[in-house]
Amino acid sequence: MADLSTVLVTGAGGRTGQIVYKKLKERSDQFVARGLVRTPESKEKIGGADDVFVGDIRDSSTLVPALQGVDYLIILTSAVPRMKPGFDPTKGGRPEFYFEEGAYPEQVDWIGQKNQIDAAKEAGVKQIVLVGSMGGTNLNHPLNSLGNGNILVWKRKAEQYLADSGVPYTIIRAGGLQDRDGGIRELLVGKDDELLQTETRTIARPDVAEVCIQALKYEESKFKAFDLASKPEGVGTPTKDFKALFSQITTRF
Ligand SMILES: NC(=O)c1ccc[n+]([C@@H]2O[C@H](COP(=O)([O-])OP(=O)(O)OC[C@H]3O[C@@H](n4cnc5c(N)ncnc54)[C@H](OP(=O)(O)O)[C@@H]3O)[C@@H](O)[C@H]2O)c1
């Protein structure tokens, strides 16, 4: 039997994280899946198996058991903005958002990701895949003013920390995430937010999940950072050759 790789996905109760966890479980001939979630409720939500660890990325000590014996880490944790109550879409205007105390992007997207990178390095993890967001080259991006969180700034800082860590890495800066079927669109990789200036700047969550897993299989994905989006369904050819996709990327950051 081929050697199985043990993969931990954090944020495994999140919208993309749970797709990664499920895909890994379905590929038990290649991977031993593990998940990290923040609460017992999230653990139940994704099936409650023993391979789901409960921990908080802001507390390094809770990451150690989950990372023991892990070959690959996929980071899908993120600060989650909450909508302020009282917004009435019928009255027009825009909803307002906030972050819970202690769960600002600085604590989650910076300190939390840094804690994971440090703990993974300590545990001898062979590669770290980090999902971030497009838009990070623009300090004035509207997402930064959301809840006064500067979320893209803190995400970018964590990406830089990973790129400097010495651990082989793949940084995926996704475009606008959509809850649609995956595997049916041509994927596009880019750099420096150039895709944001085009009409093709969204991607289905299952496609992001697939790229995270495929990144573990090809050397061409390592020491790379890239933007990720897709063509609309029916335009172009659905991406099947991930080695070729990763080979197109020339940017280390
Ligand atoms: N939304 C977009 O259009 C968009 C575009 C580009 C990139 N992205 C990025 O893509 C990534 C995936 O997005 P998504 O929408 O799939 O994610 P999501 O559903 O918001 O999931 C984020 C996960 O992080 C977990 N988390 C937060 N704080 C934590 C902590 N302290 N300890 C442990 N876990 C914690 C959350 O757990 P709980 O469920 O317990 O809160 C949640 O499951 C994120 O980095 C996101 O910023 C999003």
The ligand as a Gaussian input file, in Angstrom:
#p B3LYP/6-31G(d) Opt

LIG

0 1
 N      -15.707000      35.598000       1.294000
 C      -15.013000      35.857000       0.211000
 O      -15.542000      36.263000      -0.843000
 C      -13.533000      35.656000       0.234000
 C      -12.794000      36.069000      -0.866000
 C      -11.433000      35.765000      -0.897000
 C      -10.845000      35.106000       0.145000
 N      -11.569000      34.750000       1.238000
 C      -10.863000      34.032000       2.320000
 O      -10.938000      32.640000       2.065000
 C      -10.837000      31.924000       3.288000
 C      -11.995000      30.940000       3.416000
 O      -13.216000      31.650000       3.476000
 P      -14.571000      30.963000       3.981000
 O      -15.662000      31.933000       3.689000
 O      -14.659000      29.584000       3.463000
 O      -14.289000      30.886000       5.543000
 P      -15.308000      30.941000       6.775000
 O      -16.535000      30.157000       6.435000
 O      -15.472000      32.361000       7.215000
 O      -14.504000      30.108000       7.849000
 C      -13.503000      30.649000       8.683000
 C      -13.291000      29.631000       9.788000
 O      -12.269000      30.093000      10.682000
 C      -12.612000      29.628000      11.963000
 N      -11.993000      30.412000      13.023000
 C      -12.131000      31.751000      13.248000
 N      -11.447000      32.098000      14.353000
 C      -10.879000      30.956000      14.826000
 C      -10.055000      30.673000      15.946000
 N       -9.692000      31.634000      16.797000
 N       -9.651000      29.397000      16.141000
 C      -10.020000      28.414000      15.274000
 N      -10.791000      28.629000      14.197000
 C      -11.220000      29.878000      13.987000
 C      -14.116000      29.803000      12.034000
 O      -14.625000      28.983000      13.051000
 P      -16.077000      29.283000      13.696000
 O      -17.021000      28.676000      12.696000
 O      -16.034000      28.597000      14.976000
 O      -16.212000      30.768000      13.792000
 C      -14.546000      29.390000      10.638000
 O      -14.864000      28.020000      10.588000
 C      -10.810000      32.992000       4.381000
 O       -9.470000      33.281000       4.708000
 C      -11.442000      34.178000       3.699000
 O      -11.059000      35.406000       4.286000
 C      -12.901000      35.001000       1.291000

